[in-house]
Amino acid sequence: MTYTAAKAKAREIDRLLRADDPRFAGEVHMIHEEGTEFKLKYSFAEDLDEQYVAIYTEHHGFFVYDKEDLTVLHRITKEAPK
C-alpha cells in the first residue's frame, strides 16, 4: 500500500467515526524516529496494513504514519465512562 492509499483508507474510516465511539476513551503515545513525542488523549491507533498505522482522535482528525518512522507506539485502551 502507498502512503496515499493508506491516507485514503484512514479517511474513509475516520468519516464513519462518531464522537461517542468507545475507542476514544483510550490514548496514544508515540515517539517519532527524530525524537518528537506526541501524546493524544481520547484517541486510538489501528494498523492499516503491515506498513502503516492510523491514529484517530476525537477532535483533531487522524494521522497516518509509516511504522518504521516510529520508535515507540504505545496504545492505552481504557473503558469508556458510563
JOBELBEL-V35882 format. One record per helix or strand. SS is the DSSP state (2 for helix, 1 for strand). FROM is the first residue (numbers start at 1). TO is the last residue. If there is no record, write none. Layout:
[[SS/FROM/TO] [SS/FROM/TO]]
This chain:
[[2/3/16] [2/22/25] [1/27/32] [1/37/41] [1/43/47] [1/52/57] [1/62/66] [2/67/69] [1/70/76]]
